């Protein structure tokens, strides 16, 4: 699943979320690619797939969550209470950023240290309760919120909201959230994680309880909440890593400059050469599923089955050749 927006500024502020299905041949070649899309009249910030329930989940920055199954059934939209900025139930906490399926539940993180967990009622999604998992660490909203959208960024800066931009874990008793800060939930209480630097973090990948990677502007860290985190590389980098993913024993890192891979033995980050012609233009979000690593860029999409990279043409964009 991926979300995209038109480059045409004449188009209204809406997002298109594309959900695609692929049939893979014996040589891992793409034999059929079908794109199916839905129009949303709100800004999509994150999408995820819940494999336990076979559900597709679409999150808006205002805390709206559309959840649907194969063929569009079931299909339901829920509002996370208090989340967002301009919604009817918003309390001034700020936007939400990411939705993840972890241990049979959905988790959503956002500004003001928001972290929400879903609890479904029945297989048909008749209702969905959103629990505030952040509790005492969540920041209280300011008393006044500007109605003027142009003043919103200034208002957020002045009130110094701590932003959570990614979440990962194994279940209710082992959850990490990262962004302006890093925190760990062990089932009963929160612990703020001390990091070797204070650079903003964009992504987290929990390979195992002992091996957790976090990345962002200026580098990659590895460790866990018990033993602490340290710099994963011996060489500094200026890259702004936006997404990381573990695939076949290697850690892949996405950045506006392209795709990179981390070598655990040499502790170095090197450019990943895909042998595509031209080389992969950009990488923004990574996801590994069903034996395939996907790279979703702002314009370029590619998949890797462990043997060869294949570029995927977006139906609304000119092919990259």
PEBELHU-V971258 format. One record per residue. N is the residue number from 1. SS is DSSP state (~ for helix, > for strand, _ for the rest). PSI is psi in degrees with one decimal (* if undefined). OMEGA is omega in whole degrees, 0 to 359 (* if undefined). Layout:
# PEBELHU-V971258
N|SS|PSI|OMEGA  N|SS|PSI|OMEGA
This chain:
# PEBELHU-V971258
1|_|141.9|173  2|>|153.9|178  3|>|141.6|180  4|>|159.1|179  5|_|153.0|179  6|_|143.5|174  7|_|-14.7|182  8|_|113.4|182  9|_|-10.9|177  10|_|-16.3|179  11|_|139.6|180  12|_|159.7|182  13|_|84.4|180  14|_|159.6|180  15|>|148.0|170  16|>|125.8|175  17|>|121.1|181  18|>|127.9|173  19|>|121.4|185  20|>|149.9|177  21|>|142.2|180  22|>|144.9|172  23|>|126.4|185  24|>|131.0|180  25|_|-177.3|184  26|_|-25.2|179  27|_|20.5|179  28|_|25.8|177  29|_|144.9|180  30|>|115.0|182  31|>|-26.9|179  32|>|134.0|180  33|>|116.8|182  34|>|126.3|179  35|>|131.1|175  36|>|129.6|186  37|>|155.5|174  38|>|143.1|175  39|>|134.7|175  40|>|136.0|180  41|_|20.1|172  42|_|163.8|186  43|_|114.1|178  44|>|128.8|179  45|>|-20.5|183  46|>|147.8|174  47|>|154.3|176  48|>|166.5|178  49|>|130.7|177  50|>|101.1|185  51|_|-26.5|182  52|_|-34.3|181  53|_|-1.7|183  54|_|50.1|183  55|>|145.1|174  56|>|133.9|187  57|>|129.6|183  58|>|126.0|185  59|>|133.0|172  60|>|160.3|181  61|_|-17.9|178  62|_|2.2|178  63|_|12.8|173  64|>|136.1|181  65|>|115.2|175  66|>|125.5|182  67|>|127.4|180  68|>|156.4|183  69|_|-170.7|180  70|~|133.8|181  71|~|9.9|179  72|~|5.8|180  73|_|132.2|352  74|_|170.9|179  75|>|119.3|182  76|>|150.0|177  77|>|131.6|181  78|>|153.8|176  79|>|124.7|174  80|_|120.7|184  81|_|138.3|176  82|_|-17.5|182  83|_|155.1|177  84|>|-173.2|184  85|_|-50.1|187  86|_|0.0|179  87|_|163.4|183  88|_|-33.4|182  89|_|1.9|182  90|_|140.8|181  91|_|12.4|179  92|_|14.6|179  93|_|-27.1|181  94|>|179.8|183  95|_|159.7|169  96|>|157.8|191  97|>|-35.1|191  98|>|143.7|172  99|>|134.2|180  100|>|145.6|172  101|>|115.8|184  102|>|121.1|174  103|_|34.6|177  104|_|4.7|178  105|>|163.3|175  106|>|138.0|178  107|>|137.7|179  108|>|129.5|179  109|>|159.9|182  110|>|-162.3|183  111|>|161.4|182  112|_|28.9|181  113|_|40.4|176  114|>|137.4|168  115|>|119.8|183  116|>|144.5|176  117|>|138.4|182  118|>|148.9|172  119|>|110.4|183  120|>|149.6|176  121|>|94.0|177  122|_|161.3|183  123|_|-14.4|184  124|_|9.7|176  125|_|40.4|179  126|_|-26.6|176  127|>|160.8|180  128|>|118.4|179  129|>|133.0|179  130|>|118.9|182  131|>|134.1|176  132|>|100.0|181  133|_|-19.9|182  134|_|-37.3|177  135|~|-124.3|187  136|~|-21.6|182  137|~|-13.4|179  138|_|136.0|180  139|_|143.2|177  140|_|141.5|179  141|_|147.7|175  142|_|163.5|184  143|_|-36.0|185  144|_|140.1|178  145|_|125.5|181  146|_|137.5|178  147|_|-32.1|182  148|_|118.9|182  149|~|-30.2|181  150|~|-22.6|180  151|~|-2.0|186  152|~|-46.9|181  153|~|-43.5|178  154|~|-40.3|180  155|~|-42.3|180  156|~|-40.3|178  157|~|-43.3|182  158|~|-29.9|182  159|~|2.2|169  160|_|52.8|179  161|_|130.4|177  162|_|124.8|186  163|>|125.3|168  164|>|122.5|185  165|>|-12.7|178  166|>|154.1|182  167|>|143.8|177  168|>|165.1|180  169|>|-172.4|179  170|>|-19.4|181  171|>|-167.4|186  172|_|-23.9|184  173|_|12.9|182  174|>|83.5|184  175|>|132.9|174  176|>|141.2|170  177|>|140.4|183  178|>|160.6|179  179|>|-115.9|173  180|_|-25.3|176  181|_|173.4|176  182|>|132.2|182  183|>|156.4|178  184|>|134.5|177  185|>|122.7|182  186|_|20.4|175  187|_|-22.0|181  188|_|-30.9|184  189|_|163.8|179  190|>|144.1|175  191|>|124.3|174  192|>|135.5|184  193|_|127.4|175  194|_|128.8|182  195|_|155.6|181  196|_|-13.0|175  197|_|169.9|182  198|_|25.6|179  199|_|144.0|180  200|_|142.0|179  201|>|142.0|182  202|>|-23.2|191  203|>|152.1|177  204|>|143.4|175  205|>|118.6|179  206|>|100.9|180  207|_|-41.4|177  208|_|169.6|178  209|_|-26.7|181  210|_|-21.5|184  211|_|102.7|179  212|>|126.0|178  213|>|139.6|171  214|>|143.0|184  215|>|159.0|179  216|>|-142.3|180  217|>|113.5|173  218|_|4.5|176  219|>|-170.0|186  220|>|133.3|178  221|>|152.4|179  222|>|147.9|179  223|>|-149.7|177  224|>|172.5|186  225|_|-26.9|182  226|_|-48.9|184  227|_|-13.1|182  228|>|173.5|181  229|>|149.9|177  230|>|165.7|178  231|>|131.1|185  232|_|-16.2|183  233|_|157.1|178  234|_|-4.8|182  235|_|132.2|178  236|_|154.5|180  237|_|152.6|178  238|_|3.2|183  239|_|147.4|174  240|>|95.7|183  241|>|124.6|185  242|>|-17.6|181  243|>|146.2|177  244|>|149.5|181  245|>|143.3|178  246|>|127.5|182  247|>|119.7|177  248|_|49.0|174  249|_|8.7|180  250|>|152.1|176  251|>|123.3|178  252|>|142.8|183  253|>|132.1|179  254|>|144.3|175  255|>|165.3|177  256|_|-22.2|180  257|_|-7.5|179  258|>|-164.5|184  259|>|138.6|180  260|>|164.2|177  261|>|142.3|181  262|>|128.8|178  263|>|112.5|183  264|_|-30.0|182  265|_|-45.7|183  266|_|-9.2|181  267|_|45.5|179  268|>|153.4|175  269|>|122.1|182  270|>|158.4|178  271|>|134.0|178  272|_|117.9|180  273|_|113.4|185  274|_|-17.0|185  275|_|17.8|171  276|_|154.1|179  277|_|109.9|355  278|_|171.5|178  279|_|157.0|180  280|_|125.0|188  281|_|-44.1|181  282|_|160.4|176  283|_|133.8|182  284|_|-42.5|182  285|>|138.8|181  286|>|145.2|175  287|>|132.0|176  288|>|126.8|181  289|>|135.4|176  290|_|41.8|176  291|_|16.3|181  292|>|136.6|173  293|>|126.1|179  294|>|138.6|173  295|>|116.1|179  296|>|110.1|177  297|_|179.2|177  298|_|-28.1|177  299|_|-23.0|189  300|_|134.2|179  301|>|136.0|179  302|>|158.4|178  303|>|150.1|183  304|>|123.3|182  305|_|11.6|183  306|_|-12.5|181  307|_|-46.6|184  308|_|148.7|175  309|>|142.0|176  310|>|129.5|178  311|>|139.3|180  312|>|125.2|180  313|_|126.6|175  314|_|134.4|186  315|_|-21.7|181  316|_|0.3|181  317|_|155.0|175  318|_|139.8|180  319|_|142.5|177  320|_|115.0|182  321|_|*|*
